[in-house]
């Protein structure tokens, strides 16, 4: 996820912030004994979340300060540098992979990452410092026996709303603790035409986001079969149908950036429920605020599945112990505190000081009701499949058919059949 606001706030990342007081830090882990020869560790970044100066100040310099022999170099995914291009030697050799936990399955398939339990034990690292549910997002399957990486940061879901529209129509702002039913009723009040402009009350960004709140997979990673014709996805379709059936509230299901633009740039959406929105707001003058993400009535205070940025040592790295040293610094209280102060991602640590200082160095978040973010917890992460991306388009297409009048049960059965065909073709 590219965070444009980092360009504006790169100056925030100072060595002073990274060297912040350790008064709230836990006892440091046992220091491993590693030969201190000079070494350059390459970090493969799934997204360009750091401008180079921010990467140096927030990541590379703290590691260099602790371990003068270690130099960090970031390599960002792009043309010719996809996961399948990473090799065991030469320019494409990497030591650490930094990627969202829901794409780690690609690196698992390529045998580029494996169980890091032995590395963590050897380093004497305390896993109890991490939020257990976020840490589980790095683990393998149902048994959670294999730990592929350590969480560096996590995204969050929230209900973003346009204050000017609520003021314009004299409607009270969204409150924390609303269910989807509550939010739909509020959306009915905010969906109206005024001055030739059709204002939308609520945009939930399609089936995937609601499904994440219920920990619904698209594909079973064990059987590699689509899992769309289920009661869970039926519930999602029923809820979405209520939202999109509000007269005037029809929204085209598009990509994430397109949905952000409707709220942040077009400014004709009163409420937008999603994650990863802050970066889009950095380039907008919309008068926005935050409320707690809506929840299903039987799953109160729960938003979408764990979405965490992971740190994984590659199976091909020739410098595993030095890479582990770098990870220990990157997940230290000092670096985590500096990071969460300066960005719009949450720390993965349990230390309550992290949330207290979330975003405090970002002018964009000044005066916002960020307390609403912390009133929900993420839904448990479910293991992903290489074929999950093939099941999502048929699901979205069939929901459009539902809005055109098709029966939900029929639509889900057809989505299942279409996804199965695409997966089978890809396997062949």
C-alpha positions in Angstrom: 0.0 0.0 0.0 1.6 3.3 -1.1 1.2 6.0 1.5 1.4 9.4 -0.2 1.3 11.3 3.1 4.7 9.9 3.8 6.1 12.3 1.3 4.7 15.2 3.3 5.7 13.8 6.6 9.1 12.3 5.9 10.6 15.1 8.0 8.8 13.7 11.0 11.0 10.7 11.1 13.9 12.0 13.2 16.6 10.2 15.0 15.3 11.8 18.2 11.9 10.1 17.7 13.5 6.8 17.1 15.6 7.2 20.2 12.5 8.0 22.3 12.4 7.3 26.0 12.4 3.6 27.0 10.4 4.2 30.2 7.5 2.2 28.9 9.6 -0.5 27.1 9.7 -4.1 28.3 13.0 -5.7 29.2 15.2 -6.2 26.2 15.5 -9.7 24.7 18.6 -11.7 25.1 21.3 -10.6 22.7 22.4 -13.4 20.3 26.1 -13.7 19.7 26.8 -13.1 16.0 30.0 -12.6 14.1 30.2 -8.8 13.4 31.5 -8.8 9.9 30.0 -6.1 7.6 26.9 -7.2 5.8 24.3 -5.6 3.6 20.8 -7.0 4.1 18.3 -6.5 1.3 14.6 -6.0 2.3 12.0 -6.8 -0.4 9.1 -4.4 0.0 5.7 -5.5 -1.3 4.6 -1.9 -1.3 6.5 1.3 -1.4 5.4 2.3 2.1 8.7 4.2 2.8 10.3 7.0 0.9 14.0 6.4 1.0 14.7 9.1 3.6 12.0 7.7 5.9 13.3 4.2 5.4 16.8 5.3 6.4 15.7 7.3 9.5 13.0 4.9 10.7 14.5 1.5 9.9 18.1 1.5 8.6 19.6 4.0 11.0 18.2 2.4 14.2 19.6 -0.9 13.0 23.0 0.6 12.2 23.1 2.3 15.6 22.5 -1.0 17.4 24.6 -3.1 15.0 27.2 -0.9 13.1 28.1 -3.9 10.8 24.6 -4.2 9.4 23.5 -2.0 6.4 19.9 -2.3 5.2 18.8 -1.8 1.6 15.2 -1.7 0.4 14.1 -3.2 -2.9 10.5 -2.4 -3.9 8.3 -4.8 -5.9 7.8 -3.8 -9.5 8.4 -4.8 -13.1 11.1 -7.5 -13.2 11.0 -7.7 -9.4 8.0 -9.8 -8.6 8.1 -12.6 -6.0 8.9 -15.2 -8.7 11.9 -13.1 -9.8 13.6 -13.4 -6.4 16.5 -15.9 -6.6 19.2 -17.3 -4.3 22.0 -15.3 -5.6 22.9 -12.2 -7.6 21.1 -8.8 -7.6 17.8 -10.4 -6.8 18.9 -12.1 -3.6 17.0 -10.8 -0.6 17.3 -11.5 3.1 14.0 -10.1 4.5 10.5 -9.9 2.9 8.2 -7.2 4.1 4.6 -7.8 2.9 1.0 -8.0 3.9 0.1 -11.3 5.6 -2.6 -12.1 3.1 0.0 -12.3 0.3 2.5 -14.4 2.1 1.0 -17.5 0.4 2.8 -16.5 -2.8 6.2 -16.6 -1.0 5.2 -19.9 0.7 4.4 -21.4 -2.7 7.8 -20.3 -4.0 9.5 -21.8 -0.9 11.0 -18.4 -0.2 9.7 -18.3 3.4 9.5 -20.9 6.1 9.1 -21.5 9.8 11.0 -18.9 11.8 10.4 -20.5 15.2 13.9 -21.7 15.6 15.4 -18.3 14.6 13.1 -16.6 17.2 14.0 -19.1 19.9 17.7 -18.8 19.2 17.5 -15.0 19.5 15.7 -15.2 22.8 12.9 -13.1 21.5 9.7 -12.7 23.6 6.7 -13.3 21.3 4.5 -12.3 24.3 5.2 -8.6 23.3 3.0 -9.0 20.2 -0.8 -8.9 20.0 -1.6 -12.6 19.8 -4.3 -12.3 17.2 -2.1 -10.3 14.9 0.7 -12.8 15.5 -1.7 -15.6 14.5 -2.0 -13.8 11.2 1.6 -14.8 10.5 0.9 -18.5 11.3 0.1 -21.4 9.0 -3.4 -22.8 8.6 -5.7 -24.0 11.4 -3.1 -25.6 13.7 -1.0 -22.4 13.7 2.2 -24.4 14.2 4.3 -22.6 11.6 5.3 -19.0 12.1 6.3 -17.4 8.8 7.2 -14.0 10.1 6.8 -11.3 12.7 4.2 -8.5 12.4 5.6 -5.0 11.9 2.4 -3.0 11.7 -1.3 -3.5 11.1 -4.0 -1.7 9.2 -7.4 -0.9 10.7 -11.0 -0.6 9.5 -13.2 2.5 10.4 -16.3 4.3 9.3 -15.1 7.5 7.6 -17.8 10.2 7.2 -18.1 13.6 5.5 -19.0 16.1 8.3 -20.0 18.8 5.8 -22.7 16.6 4.4 -24.1 15.7 7.8 -24.1 19.4 8.7 -25.7 20.3 5.3 -28.7 17.9 5.9 -28.9 18.5 9.7 -28.3 14.9 10.6 -26.3 13.8 13.7 -22.9 12.3 13.0 -22.3 8.5 13.1 -21.6 7.2 16.6 -19.3 4.4 17.8 -20.9 1.0 18.4 -23.3 1.0 15.5 -24.3 -2.2 13.9 -24.8 -2.6 10.2 -28.5 -2.2 10.7 -28.0 1.1 12.5 -25.7 2.3 9.8 -28.2 1.4 7.1 -30.9 3.4 8.8 -28.5 6.4 9.0 -27.6 5.9 5.3 -31.3 6.2 4.4 -31.4 9.7 6.0 -28.2 10.8 4.1 -29.1 9.4 0.7 -30.8 12.2 -1.2 -30.6 14.4 -4.3 -29.8 18.1 -3.6 -28.9 20.8 -6.1 -28.8 18.3 -8.9 -26.2 16.1 -7.1 -27.1 12.6 -5.9 -25.5 12.0 -2.5 -24.9 8.5 -1.4 -25.5 7.6 2.3 -23.1 4.7 2.6 -20.4 2.9 0.5 -19.2 -0.4 2.1 -16.8 -1.2 -0.9 -18.4 -4.4 -2.0 -18.6 -8.0 -0.7 -14.9 -8.5 0.3 -14.8 -6.0 3.1 -18.0 -7.3 4.8 -16.8 -10.8 4.3 -13.6 -10.0 6.1 -15.5 -9.1 9.2 -16.9 -12.7 9.2 -13.4 -14.2 8.4 -14.8 -15.6 5.1 -12.3 -17.2 2.7 -12.8 -17.2 -1.0 -11.0 -20.5 -1.5 -10.3 -23.4 0.9 -6.4 -23.5 1.0 -6.5 -27.2 1.8 -8.8 -28.4 -1.0 -8.1 -25.3 -3.3 -11.8 -25.2 -4.0 -14.0 -22.1 -4.0 -16.0 -21.4 -0.9 -18.6 -18.9 -2.1 -21.9 -20.9 -1.9 -22.1 -20.6 1.9 -24.3 -19.1 4.6 -21.6 -16.6 5.4 -21.5 -15.1 1.9 -25.3 -15.3 1.8 -25.4 -13.0 4.9 -22.9 -10.6 3.2 -25.1 -10.5 0.1 -28.2 -9.9 2.1 -26.6 -7.0 4.0 -25.2 -5.4 0.9 -28.5 -5.7 -0.9 -30.1 -3.7 1.9 -27.4 -1.0 1.5 -27.6 -0.8 -2.3 -31.4 -1.0 -2.4 -31.7 2.4 -0.7 -33.1 4.6 -3.5 -30.2 6.7 -4.9 -27.5 4.7 -3.0 -26.4 2.5 -5.8 -22.6 2.4 -5.9 -20.5 0.7 -8.6 -18.2 -1.9 -7.1 -14.7 -0.7 -8.2 -11.2 -1.0 -7.0 -10.1 0.4 -3.7 -8.6 3.6 -5.1 -11.8 4.3 -7.0 -13.9 4.0 -3.9 -11.6 6.2 -1.9 -11.9 8.9 -4.6 -15.7 8.9 -4.5 -15.4 9.8 -0.8 -12.3 12.0 -0.8 -12.4 13.8 -4.1 -16.0 13.6 -5.4 -17.3 14.2 -1.9 -20.7 12.8 -2.7 -20.5 9.9 -0.2 -21.6 10.6 3.4 -20.1 7.4 5.0 -17.4 5.1 3.7 -16.6 1.9 5.6 -13.2 0.4 4.8 -9.5 0.2 5.6 -6.4 1.9 4.1 -8.3 5.2 3.6 -6.0 7.7 5.4 -3.4 7.9 2.5 -6.2 9.0 0.1 -7.4 11.6 2.5 -3.9 13.2 2.6 -4.5 14.5 -0.9 -8.1 15.7 -0.3 -9.8 18.7 1.3 -12.8 16.8 2.4 -14.0 17.6 6.0 -13.9 14.1 7.4 -13.9 12.3 10.7 -13.9 8.7 12.0 -16.4 6.5 13.9 -16.0 2.9 14.9 -16.4 0.4 12.0 -20.0 -1.0 11.9 -20.3 -4.6 13.2 -22.7 -7.5 12.8 -25.0 -7.7 15.8 -23.7 -11.1 16.8 -20.1 -10.0 16.4 -19.9 -6.7 18.3 -16.8 -4.6 18.1 -15.2 -6.7 15.3 -13.9 -5.3 12.1 -12.2 -7.0 9.1 -9.6 -9.7 9.3 -6.1 -9.1 10.6 -4.2 -7.3 7.9 -0.6 -6.9 9.1 2.6 -6.0 7.4 5.0 -8.9 8.0 8.7 -9.4 8.4 10.0 -12.7 7.1 13.5 -14.0 6.8 14.0 -15.7 3.4 14.9 -19.3 3.2 17.7 -18.3 0.8 19.3 -15.7 3.1 23.0 -16.3 3.9 22.7 -14.0 6.9 19.9 -15.3 9.0 21.3 -14.3 12.4 22.0 -10.8 11.3 18.6 -10.6 9.7 17.1 -11.7 13.0 19.1 -8.9 14.7 17.6 -6.4 12.3 14.0 -7.7 13.0 14.6 -7.3 16.7 15.4 -3.7 16.3 12.5 -3.1 13.9 10.0 -4.6 16.3 11.5 -2.9 19.4 9.4 -0.5 21.4 11.5 2.4 20.3 11.1 1.9 16.6 7.5 0.8 16.9 6.7 4.0 18.9 8.4 6.3 16.3 6.6 4.5 13.5 3.1 4.6 15.0 3.5 8.2 15.9 4.4 9.1 12.3 2.2 7.0 10.1 -1.4 5.8 9.8 -0.7 2.2 10.6 -1.0 0.6 14.1 1.8 -1.1 16.0 1.6 -4.9 16.3 2.7 -4.7 19.9 0.6 -5.1 23.0 2.2 -2.2 24.7 -0.6 0.2 25.4 1.7 3.2 24.9 1.6 2.5 21.2 -2.1 3.3 20.7 -1.8 6.3 23.0 0.6 7.9 20.6 -0.9 6.7 17.4 -0.6 9.3 14.6 0.3 12.1 17.0 2.9 13.5 14.6 0.6 13.5 11.7 -1.2 16.9 11.2 -3.8 15.0 9.1 -5.1 13.2 12.3 -5.2 16.3 14.5 -8.7 16.6 16.1 -10.0 13.4 14.6 -11.9 10.9 16.7 -9.2 8.2 16.5 -10.5 6.7 19.7 -13.1 4.9 17.6 -10.5 2.9 15.9 -9.5 1.1 19.1 -12.9 0.1 20.1 -12.9 -2.8 17.7 -10.6 -5.8 17.3 -9.8 -7.5 14.0 -11.6 -10.7 13.0 -9.3 -13.8 13.1 -7.2 -14.3 10.0 -8.0 -17.3 7.8 -5.4 -19.0 5.7 -5.3 -17.8 2.1 -5.0 -19.7 -1.2 -3.0 -18.8 -4.3 -6.3 -18.9 -6.1 -8.3 -16.5 -3.9 -7.9 -13.7 -6.5 -9.7 -15.9 -9.0 -12.8 -16.3 -6.8 -13.3 -12.6 -6.0 -14.4 -11.3 -9.5 -17.1 -14.0 -10.0 -18.5 -13.1 -6.5 -18.6 -9.4 -7.3 -20.2 -10.0 -10.7 -22.9 -12.2 -9.3 -23.8 -9.6 -6.7 -24.4 -7.2 -9.5 -26.8 -9.8 -10.9 -28.6 -9.9 -7.5 -29.1 -6.2 -7.7 -30.6 -6.8 -11.1 -33.1 -9.2 -9.6 -31.4 -12.6 -9.4 -32.1 -14.8 -6.4 -29.2 -14.7 -3.9 -28.9 -18.5 -3.6 -28.8 -18.9 -7.4 -26.2 -16.1 -7.7 -23.9 -17.7 -5.1 -24.2 -21.1 -6.7 -23.3 -19.6 -10.1 -20.4 -17.7 -8.5 -19.1 -20.9 -7.0 -19.3 -22.7 -10.4 -17.6 -19.9 -12.2 -14.8 -19.6 -9.7 -14.3 -23.4 -9.8 -13.9 -23.3 -13.6 -11.3 -20.5 -13.4 -9.3 -22.3 -10.7 -9.4 -25.6 -12.5 -8.2 -23.9 -15.7 -5.3 -22.2 -13.8 -4.3 -25.5 -12.2 -4.1 -27.1 -15.7 
